[in-house]
Amino acid sequence: MALTQVSDVIVPAIFTPYIQQLTEEKSRLIESGVLARSPAIDALLAGGGITFNVPSFQDLDASDATGIENVSTDQVSDIQAASFQSGTPTDANRGDAVPQKILTSQEIAVRKNRNQSWSTADLTGQLAGADPMAAIGGRVAKYWARRLQAIFVNLVNGLIADNAAAPTGGDTHVADDLLNDVSGASYTAGVTDFTAEAFLDAAITMGDSADDLVAIMVHSTVLNRMKKNNLIDFVPDSTNANAVDVPVFLGRQIIVDDGVPRTGAVYDSWLFGTGAVQLGSSNAEVPTEVHREPLAGKGGGQEILTTRQVWSMHPTGHAFIMGSIPDGGPANTDLAAATSWSRRYPERKQIKFARLVTREA
């Protein structure tokens, strides 16, 4: 009887891009636009280094304090006229409008090298079907899509921890300016639990950028509350051949993940705008590898499939400031630490994220 083995179907040059494509297709974060693919970060990952400086331009100042526009005039003062007649006009004596400047922010992204291996003892039984490549690809891609989401959740936990602390150094935030907490001390239906009003109050922390929100990530318990209150619509997923319906709340796609924080009956819900987090990827030196152990299993043999990922997940408007970074990049626990992050964008509305805290029982 013929036995299909991993080495019979894995061609690394084909398998690696196949897995990368499937991983992104299976990620709701990428599909929703919250996690935006970044060619610029791809290019940085292709070079050396663990951290990368990502300079960005700030918005033009339009405040009444310093950014107010000039009122045009056709009048020239005597001192201006005299300076032009002398042929030596200067900025000091002409009285001209003073041009403003555009400022920059210095963001810092960090490399994340991850890998995982699987033994054929588990996989070969699943590969006896008609399409073993699809069987492997589907499982490995789903695994990495879940791990990508786990990195995302820990990263956002780190931003929340930083936001809850007083700003230090170059950090520009006001403590808890991302937060709307309605959880209270005890449960009250329609007050402490998830409601449209609580969602809108969280969104408005972004000011007139609230309409930029495109998705909300919730715990399954919060999703159940939303269903009970008839707050969810379902729309066809145009990217899915099986026409799976996507849950939507007030026009925002719902992403369900029980990794979203909870403490007892108190739950986080996270609101995101397009490009709130940027994703870069690159190939490891050997992205996909099949290793044979002929003496394993008392000589029965064993094959091990190893895949490696090189990612950089970067929250827009922030800098990764962890003091001592491991050679392979930070662990998920490092990403979740307040001391790993510093906000660099000067305005709250530039951060496309808001946090809602509710009590569900």
C-alpha positions as CSV (number, residue, x, y, z in Angstrom):
1,M,0.0,0.0,0.0
2,A,1.4,3.4,-0.9
3,L,1.7,6.0,1.8
4,T,1.6,9.7,1.1
5,Q,4.3,11.5,3.2
6,V,5.0,15.1,3.8
7,S,8.1,15.0,1.7
8,D,6.1,13.7,-1.2
9,V,3.9,16.8,-1.3
10,I,5.9,19.7,0.2
11,V,7.9,21.7,-2.4
12,P,9.2,24.6,-0.3
13,A,9.4,27.1,-3.1
14,I,5.7,26.5,-3.8
15,F,4.5,25.8,-0.3
16,T,5.9,28.9,1.4
17,P,4.1,31.5,-0.7
18,Y,1.0,29.3,-0.7
19,I,0.9,29.3,3.2
20,Q,1.5,33.1,3.3
21,Q,-1.4,33.7,1.0
22,L,-3.8,31.4,2.8
23,T,-2.8,32.8,6.2
24,E,-3.7,36.3,5.1
25,E,-6.9,35.1,3.4
26,K,-8.0,33.5,6.7
27,S,-7.2,36.5,8.8
28,R,-10.3,38.6,9.6
29,L,-8.0,41.3,10.9
30,I,-6.5,41.7,7.4
31,E,-9.8,41.3,5.6
32,S,-11.4,44.0,7.7
33,G,-8.6,46.4,7.0
34,V,-7.6,46.8,10.6
35,L,-4.3,45.0,10.0
36,A,-2.9,46.7,6.9
37,R,-0.2,45.1,4.8
38,S,2.8,47.4,4.6
39,P,5.3,47.1,1.7
40,A,7.5,49.7,3.5
41,I,7.9,47.4,6.5
42,D,8.3,44.4,4.2
43,A,11.4,46.2,2.8
44,L,12.8,46.9,6.3
45,L,12.4,43.3,7.3
46,A,14.3,42.2,4.2
47,G,17.4,43.9,5.7
48,G,19.1,43.5,9.0
49,G,18.2,44.7,12.5
50,I,15.6,43.9,15.1
51,T,14.0,47.4,15.3
52,F,13.3,49.9,12.5
53,N,12.8,53.6,12.6
54,V,9.5,54.5,10.8
55,P,9.4,58.3,10.3
56,S,6.0,59.8,9.5
57,F,4.7,63.3,8.9
58,Q,2.3,64.8,11.3
59,D,-0.9,66.5,10.1
60,L,-0.7,70.2,9.4
61,D,-1.6,72.3,12.4
62,A,-5.1,73.8,11.9
63,S,-5.8,74.9,15.5
64,D,-6.7,78.4,16.4
65,A,-3.8,78.5,18.8
66,T,-1.0,78.3,16.3
67,G,-2.3,77.2,12.9
68,I,-4.7,80.0,12.1
69,E,-4.4,81.2,8.5
70,N,-3.4,84.7,7.5
71,V,-5.9,87.3,6.2
72,S,-4.6,88.5,2.8
73,T,-4.1,92.3,2.2
74,D,-2.8,94.6,-0.5
75,Q,-1.3,97.0,1.9
76,V,2.4,97.3,2.4
77,S,3.7,99.0,5.5
78,D,6.2,101.9,5.4
79,I,9.0,99.7,6.8
80,Q,8.3,97.2,4.0
81,A,8.4,99.9,1.4
82,A,11.6,101.3,2.7
83,S,13.3,97.9,2.8
84,F,12.3,97.2,-0.8
85,Q,13.5,100.6,-1.9
86,S,16.9,100.0,-0.3
87,G,17.1,96.7,-2.1
88,T,17.8,94.8,1.0
89,P,14.5,93.3,2.2
90,T,14.8,90.8,5.1
91,D,12.3,88.6,6.9
92,A,12.7,90.7,10.0
93,N,11.7,94.0,8.4
94,R,9.3,93.0,5.5
95,G,6.4,92.1,7.7
96,D,5.6,89.1,5.4
97,A,3.5,86.1,6.4
98,V,5.6,83.5,8.2
99,P,5.5,80.1,6.6
100,Q,4.6,77.2,8.9
101,K,6.4,73.9,8.9
102,I,5.4,70.2,8.9
103,L,6.5,68.2,11.9
104,T,7.5,64.5,12.0
105,S,7.0,61.7,14.4
106,Q,9.5,58.9,15.0
107,E,7.8,55.5,15.2
108,I,9.7,52.3,15.9
109,A,8.7,48.9,14.6
110,V,10.2,45.5,15.8
111,R,11.0,42.2,14.1
112,K,9.2,39.0,15.2
113,N,10.8,35.7,14.2
114,R,8.5,32.7,14.9
115,N,8.5,29.0,14.0
116,Q,6.5,25.8,14.6
117,S,7.0,22.2,13.7
118,W,4.6,19.2,13.2
119,S,5.4,15.5,13.0
120,T,4.0,13.3,10.3
121,A,2.7,10.9,13.0
122,D,-0.2,13.3,13.3
123,L,-0.4,14.5,9.7
124,T,0.0,11.5,7.5
125,G,-3.4,10.1,8.4
126,Q,-5.0,13.3,7.3
127,L,-3.0,13.3,4.0
128,A,-4.5,10.1,2.6
129,G,-7.2,12.2,0.9
130,A,-7.3,13.3,-2.7
131,D,-5.5,16.7,-2.1
132,P,-2.8,16.3,0.5
133,M,-1.3,19.7,-0.3
134,A,-4.6,21.4,0.5
135,A,-4.9,19.4,3.7
136,I,-1.5,20.5,5.0
137,G,-1.9,24.0,3.7
138,G,-5.3,24.6,5.2
139,R,-4.1,23.4,8.7
140,V,-0.8,25.2,8.7
141,A,-2.4,28.4,7.4
142,K,-5.1,28.3,10.0
143,Y,-2.6,27.8,12.7
144,W,-0.5,30.9,11.6
145,A,-3.7,33.0,11.2
146,R,-4.6,32.2,14.8
147,R,-1.1,33.0,16.0
148,L,-1.1,36.2,14.1
149,Q,-4.3,37.2,15.9
150,A,-2.7,36.2,19.2
151,I,0.2,38.6,18.5
152,F,-2.3,41.3,17.7
153,V,-4.2,40.8,20.9
154,N,-1.1,41.0,23.1
155,L,0.1,44.1,21.2
156,V,-3.2,45.9,21.8
157,N,-3.0,44.9,25.5
158,G,0.4,46.6,25.6
159,L,-1.0,49.8,24.0
160,I,-3.8,49.8,26.6
161,A,-1.4,49.3,29.5
162,D,0.7,52.2,28.2
163,N,-2.4,54.3,27.8
164,A,-3.5,53.6,31.4
165,A,-0.1,54.8,32.7
166,A,1.0,58.4,33.0
167,P,3.0,59.5,30.0
168,T,6.8,59.6,30.3
169,G,9.6,60.7,28.0
170,G,8.5,61.3,24.4
171,D,5.0,59.8,25.0
172,T,2.2,62.1,24.0
173,H,-0.9,60.5,25.4
174,V,-3.3,61.6,28.1
175,A,-3.9,58.7,30.5
176,D,-7.0,56.6,29.5
177,D,-7.9,58.9,26.6
178,L,-8.7,55.7,24.5
179,L,-11.2,54.4,27.1
180,N,-15.0,54.4,27.7
181,D,-15.7,52.3,30.8
182,V,-19.3,51.7,31.7
183,S,-18.8,48.5,33.7
184,G,-19.7,50.1,37.1
185,A,-19.5,48.2,40.4
186,S,-22.4,45.8,39.7
187,Y,-24.5,44.7,36.7
188,T,-27.4,46.8,35.5
189,A,-29.1,45.7,32.3
190,G,-28.9,48.3,29.5
191,V,-26.4,50.4,31.5
192,T,-23.2,48.4,32.3
193,D,-23.5,45.9,29.4
194,F,-22.8,46.3,25.7
195,T,-25.2,48.8,24.1
196,A,-25.1,51.0,21.0
197,E,-24.9,54.1,23.2
198,A,-21.8,52.7,25.0
199,F,-20.2,51.9,21.6
200,L,-20.9,55.4,20.3
201,D,-19.5,57.0,23.5
202,A,-16.3,54.9,23.0
203,A,-16.1,55.9,19.3
204,I,-16.5,59.6,20.1
205,T,-13.2,59.6,22.0
206,M,-11.7,59.8,18.5
207,G,-13.6,63.1,18.0
208,D,-14.5,63.9,14.4
209,S,-12.5,60.8,13.3
210,A,-15.0,58.4,14.8
211,D,-16.4,57.6,11.4
212,D,-13.0,56.1,10.5
213,L,-13.8,53.0,12.6
214,V,-14.3,49.9,10.5
215,A,-14.3,47.0,12.9
216,I,-14.9,45.9,16.5
217,M,-13.2,42.9,18.2
218,V,-15.2,41.3,21.0
219,H,-15.3,38.3,23.3
220,S,-17.8,35.7,22.5
221,T,-19.8,36.5,25.6
222,V,-20.1,40.1,24.4
223,L,-21.1,38.8,21.0
224,N,-23.9,36.8,22.7
225,R,-25.2,40.0,24.4
226,M,-25.2,41.8,21.0
227,K,-27.2,38.9,19.5
228,K,-29.7,39.0,22.4
229,N,-30.2,42.7,21.9
230,N,-30.6,42.3,18.1
231,L,-27.7,44.6,17.5
232,I,-26.1,42.5,14.7
233,D,-26.7,42.4,11.0
234,F,-25.2,39.7,8.7
235,V,-23.8,40.5,5.3
236,P,-22.4,38.1,2.7
237,D,-18.7,37.8,2.6
238,S,-17.7,38.6,-1.0
239,T,-14.2,37.1,-0.5
240,N,-15.5,33.7,0.6
241,A,-16.5,31.2,-2.1
242,N,-18.8,29.5,0.4
243,A,-20.8,32.7,0.9
244,V,-20.3,32.8,4.7
245,D,-22.2,35.7,6.3
246,V,-20.1,38.2,8.2
247,P,-21.5,39.8,11.4
248,V,-21.7,43.6,11.3
249,F,-22.6,46.1,14.0
250,L,-23.5,49.7,12.9
251,G,-21.6,49.1,9.6
252,R,-18.5,47.8,11.4
253,Q,-17.3,44.2,10.9
254,I,-17.3,42.1,14.1
255,I,-14.2,40.0,14.9
256,V,-14.7,37.5,17.7
257,D,-11.7,36.4,19.8
258,D,-11.8,35.0,23.3
259,G,-8.3,36.4,23.8
260,V,-9.8,39.8,24.2
261,P,-9.3,40.6,27.9
262,R,-11.9,39.9,30.6
263,T,-11.8,40.0,34.4
264,G,-14.7,38.0,35.8
265,A,-17.8,39.5,34.2
266,V,-16.0,42.6,32.9
267,Y,-15.1,42.5,29.3
268,D,-13.1,44.6,26.8
269,S,-14.4,45.4,23.3
270,W,-11.9,47.0,20.9
271,L,-12.8,49.5,18.1
272,F,-10.5,49.9,15.2
273,G,-10.0,52.1,12.1
274,T,-8.5,51.1,8.8
275,G,-4.7,50.7,9.2
276,A,-4.7,50.9,13.0
277,V,-2.0,48.3,12.9
278,Q,0.5,47.7,10.0
279,L,1.8,44.3,9.1
280,G,5.1,43.5,7.3
281,S,6.5,40.1,6.5
282,S,9.6,38.6,5.0
283,N,11.0,35.2,4.4
284,A,13.2,33.4,6.9
285,E,16.4,32.0,5.5
286,V,14.7,28.6,5.3
287,P,10.9,29.3,5.5
288,T,9.8,25.7,5.0
289,E,11.8,22.6,5.8
290,V,11.1,18.8,5.9
291,H,13.4,16.8,8.2
292,R,13.6,13.0,8.2
293,E,14.5,10.9,11.3
294,P,14.9,7.4,9.9
295,L,15.6,5.8,13.4
296,A,12.6,7.4,15.2
297,G,9.9,5.0,16.2
298,K,12.4,2.1,16.5
299,G,13.3,2.5,12.9
300,G,9.8,3.1,11.6
301,G,10.9,6.6,10.6
302,Q,9.5,10.0,11.1
303,E,9.1,13.2,9.1
304,I,8.9,16.7,10.7
305,L,7.5,19.7,8.9
306,T,8.9,23.1,10.1
307,T,7.6,26.5,9.0
308,R,9.1,29.8,9.9
309,Q,7.6,33.3,9.9
310,V,9.2,36.7,9.9
311,W,6.7,39.4,10.8
312,S,6.6,43.0,12.1
313,M,3.2,44.1,13.5
314,H,3.3,47.8,14.2
315,P,0.6,49.9,15.8
316,T,0.4,53.1,13.8
317,G,1.6,56.2,15.8
318,H,3.6,54.3,18.4
319,A,7.2,53.3,19.1
320,F,8.4,49.9,20.5
321,I,10.8,50.9,23.3
322,M,11.5,47.6,25.2
323,G,14.9,47.9,26.7
324,S,16.6,44.5,25.9
325,I,15.0,42.7,23.0
326,P,15.8,39.0,22.4
327,D,17.5,38.1,19.2
328,G,14.4,36.6,17.7
329,G,12.3,39.6,18.7
330,P,9.8,40.1,21.6
331,A,7.6,37.3,23.0
332,N,3.9,37.9,23.2
333,T,4.3,38.8,26.9
334,D,6.8,41.5,26.0
335,L,4.3,43.0,23.5
336,A,1.6,43.1,26.3
337,A,3.8,45.2,28.7
338,A,3.2,48.9,29.2
339,T,6.9,49.6,29.2
340,S,7.3,48.3,25.7
341,W,5.3,51.1,24.0
342,S,5.3,54.9,23.7
343,R,2.7,56.9,21.7
344,R,4.3,59.3,19.2
345,Y,1.4,60.8,17.4
346,P,0.4,64.1,19.1
347,E,-3.4,64.0,18.6
348,R,-5.8,61.4,20.1
349,K,-7.8,61.3,16.9
350,Q,-4.8,60.1,15.0
351,I,-4.8,56.8,16.9
352,K,-7.5,54.7,15.2
353,F,-8.4,52.7,18.2
354,A,-10.9,53.0,21.1
355,R,-11.6,50.7,24.1
356,L,-15.0,49.9,25.6
357,V,-15.3,48.1,28.9
358,T,-18.6,46.6,29.9
359,R,-20.0,44.3,32.6
360,E,-22.1,41.5,31.2
361,A,-23.5,39.7,34.3
